[in-house]
Amino acid sequence: AGISQNGFWYMCRIPRIALGTIQKKIDLQPLLAALLKALDRADRIAQLFSSQSCFRGAESFSRCGGMRQRYLDSWLMSPAMCRQSFCLGARGCDLSLVFGQFATEFESELPGGSLEQLCEWLELPRIIVLDVGESRHCYLPKIPEMACGVILLGVRSIEDRVYWQTYLESHFGARLIGALAATAAELSAWQQETERDGQNRWVEPFADQMATRLNWNLLSEIATNVEPVERADDEWTFLERSSSVNVAIAYDDAFNCYFPDTLELLEMQGARLHDFSPLRGDSLPAPCDLVLVGCGQPERFAAKLSGNYCMKQALHEHVNRGGRLYAEGGGLAYACQSLECEAGQFPMAGLLPAKSRWQTGESHPVEIRLDRANWLADIQSSILGYRRTSWAIEPQMGLQYYCDDPQFRFDIVGYRGVIGSRMLLHFASQPRMMQNLLRPVREVEC
């Protein structure tokens, strides 16, 4: 790798692969967790990059070896920003894996960030994860021509392995990297069953299987036979440094989903970051200008969050002093007057005049245009992000909407210095809003 005069990398030779599915039913999380564990046993450091900037069980990876998961997104980021984020995130690791879903022959383009686009921008070798299960005589999706190899799930015997290897090589010219016995459905079931008690017992046996059934030499050959990534100039040089801003970040078992590069960029621009726990803490770090309450799973800890009166009072005092607070996803639910979930209805922080209700949902890419300004974004600003449909919002008197379109009315709401969002916003890819996070405390009109 080379280093420019300002200390930034401009050429990065990074061992890397893209690992993706062409079957919607496959959840890559169990496979990736076991792969990280197997690499960790071999003293290899791996860095995961999601191909979309939204949270889907990301907190589980930190318990299975490897580094904290990072995010790339061709929908949100320019090619130069993707290359820069990739090179910065991949420093010090032995292998970088960009994962997601490839488009199929029936879906040439998927909504949001595109794994295919990242493969082109970062020159990523493509590896397909395919669940064959008991489907020898059933239709299988077409393997993309650019695929360098295939990892199979649901291969029960040596005979099945030979059959599928012959089938893949003769029909698609694809090399078999490994064949694992468990199907995607079995892996997901094992994961859910063992994680109910906070354990990851399923990871160890699956990592054992990976150690013996994956062709590690072939995987290494594919990952290392790549050209250096050329990094463009710094995309964030225009941001003004702000050494006077103190940012308090909610971080505990209830709130733990943040984009690492956003927090790193805040620090790079001079902000001082401090964490606190809405579950266990009784005060905010002092001094405090901005509070960030990110996504997570507050519905699992609703009773404990509701009973922490000292923290709720501290947050009210912060807002009453003119401080700002941004709450996202699960953080938005916590900022509301109450949270309704399977365990019942619980009083929350009461910073927004609204009630929240947890429901089964997913993340979808959306773009909204603001009809009213707030301290985070100007009027007519176009904001891109992934809407978390897990939370339904019931407004109460006084809740401020910033978008008049009924379809997006509850995606970004506010009251006084508090802004709540159902959208997961990757601030590092939207520098104007990042600059607003860095501004000193001022009088806010909402």
C-alpha positions, 0 to 999 in steps of 0.5 A, spaced: 500 500 500 502 507 498 501 513 503 499 520 500 502 526 503 496 527 508 497 520 511 491 517 507 492 511 503 491 511 496 493 504 493 490 498 498 492 491 496 486 488 500 485 480 500 477 481 499 471 477 496 464 478 495 459 473 498 452 473 496 446 469 495 441 468 489 436 465 494 431 470 498 430 464 503 438 464 505 440 468 511 447 469 511 448 471 518 449 464 521 454 462 515 458 468 516 458 468 524 461 460 523 466 463 518 468 468 522 469 463 528 473 459 523 478 464 521 479 467 528 481 460 530 486 460 525 489 467 527 486 470 521 482 477 522 476 478 518 472 484 516 465 484 514 462 489 510 454 489 509 452 491 502 446 495 504 447 500 510 441 497 514 442 493 521 440 486 520 442 482 526 449 486 526 450 485 533 451 478 533 457 478 529 462 481 534 461 475 539 463 470 534 470 473 532 472 478 527 472 486 527 466 490 528 461 490 522 462 496 517 457 498 511 458 500 504 452 502 500 452 503 492 445 507 493 447 512 498 455 513 496 459 515 490 464 510 488 470 514 491 466 514 497 465 507 497 473 505 495 475 510 501 470 507 506 472 500 504 480 502 504 479 505 511 475 499 514 479 494 511 486 496 515 489 491 519 485 485 517 487 479 513 480 478 509 475 483 507 468 480 506 462 484 502 456 480 503 449 481 501 444 478 495 446 478 488 440 479 483 437 473 480 435 472 472 428 474 474 430 480 478 435 484 474 435 490 480 434 489 487 432 496 491 437 499 495 445 498 495 447 493 490 452 488 491 453 487 484 455 495 483 460 494 489 463 488 486 464 493 480 467 499 484 471 494 488 473 489 483 471 483 488 471 476 486 464 473 487 462 467 491 455 464 491 452 461 497 447 456 494 442 452 498 441 445 495 438 441 500 433 436 498 432 439 491 436 434 486 430 434 481 428 441 483 429 447 479 435 451 481 437 458 480 442 460 474 449 461 477 451 468 475 457 468 469 462 472 473 462 467 479 469 465 481 466 459 486 460 456 490 459 454 497 453 449 498 449 448 504 444 442 505 449 437 502 448 430 506 453 425 503 459 424 499 455 422 493 451 428 493 457 432 494 460 429 487 453 430 484 453 437 485 460 438 484 459 435 477 453 439 476 456 446 477 462 445 473 458 442 467 453 447 467 456 453 469 463 452 470 463 454 477 468 451 482 466 448 488 469 451 494 465 447 500 459 443 501 456 443 508 451 439 511 446 444 514 441 447 510 440 455 511 433 453 515 436 449 519 442 454 521 437 459 522 433 454 527 439 452 531 441 460 531 434 462 534 434 456 539 440 457 542 440 465 542 434 465 547 439 464 553 444 468 550 449 463 548 452 461 541 453 454 542 451 453 534 457 456 532 462 452 534 460 445 531 458 449 524 465 452 525 468 445 526 464 443 519 467 449 516 474 447 518 474 441 514 469 442 508 471 448 505 477 449 501 481 454 504 487 454 499 482 455 493 478 461 498 485 464 499 487 464 492 481 467 490 481 473 495 488 474 494 488 474 486 486 481 486 488 488 484 490 494 489 484 498 490 485 505 488 483 510 493 480 517 491 481 524 495 478 525 501 470 526 500 469 529 507 475 534 507 470 540 506 467 539 513 468 544 518 472 541 524 468 542 531 472 541 537 467 544 542 461 539 541 460 533 546 456 527 543 453 522 548 452 516 545 447 511 548 450 504 548 448 498 552 444 491 550 438 495 548 441 500 543 448 498 540 447 499 532 451 505 530 455 505 523 462 505 525 464 510 520 459 515 522 462 515 529 469 515 527 468 521 522 465 525 528 471 524 532 476 526 526 472 532 525 474 534 533 467 532 536 468 528 543 464 522 544 462 519 550 457 513 551 452 512 557 447 506 558 439 508 558 439 501 562 444 502 567 446 509 567 443 515 572 446 521 568 448 523 561 456 525 560 457 532 562 458 537 558 453 534 553 451 538 547 448 532 542 445 525 544 445 520 540 440 514 541 441 509 536 437 503 533 437 496 537 432 492 541 428 496 546 422 491 546 427 486 550 428 491 555 422 495 556 421 494 563 428 496 565 428 502 561 421 504 563 424 503 570 430 508 570 427 514 572 433 518 573 436 517 566 429 519 563 429 525 568 437 527 565 434 526 558 429 531 559 433 536 563 438 536 557 433 538 552 430 543 557 437 546 557 437 547 549 440 540 548 439 536 541 437 529 541 437 524 535 433 518 536 433 512 530 429 506 530 429 503 537 431 509 539 425 513 536 421 508 540 424 509 547 424 517 546 416 516 545 411 517 551 410 509 551 412 503 548 408 497 546 410 490 545 409 483 547 410 484 554 405 490 555 405 497 554 411 501 558 412 508 559 418 511 556 422 517 556 417 522 553 421 526 549 416 526 543 409 526 544 407 520 540 406 512 542 410 507 539 408 499 538 413 494 536 411 489 530 414 484 525 418 488 520 423 489 515 428 495 512 426 498 506 430 503 502 426 510 502 427 517 499 423 523 502 424 530 501 423 535 507 417 540 507 419 543 513 426 545 516 429 542 523 436 542 526 438 536 522 436 538 515 434 544 511 427 545 507 427 541 501 433 536 503 432 530 500 434 524 505 435 517 503 435 511 508 432 505 510 426 505 513 425 500 519 418 498 519 418 494 526 416 501 529 409 504 528 408 511 531 401 513 534 402 521 534 399 525 540 398 533 540 404 537 538 408 532 534 412 535 529 412 532 522 417 535 517 414 531 511 407 532 508 407 526 504 402 521 508 407 515 506 413 518 509 409 523 515 412 518 521 419 517 518 422 523 521 418 527 526 420 532 532 419 536 538 423 542 541 430 539 540 428 532 539 428 529 532 426 522 531 427 517 525 424 511 523 429 511 517 436 508 518 441 514 516 448 513 514 450 520 516 457 519 513 454 518 506 450 525 507 455 530 509 450 536 510 447 532 515 453 530 518 456 538 518 449 539 522 451 534 527 457 538 528 454 544 529 455 548 536 448 548 541 444 553 538 436 555 539 432 550 535 426 552 532 421 546 531 
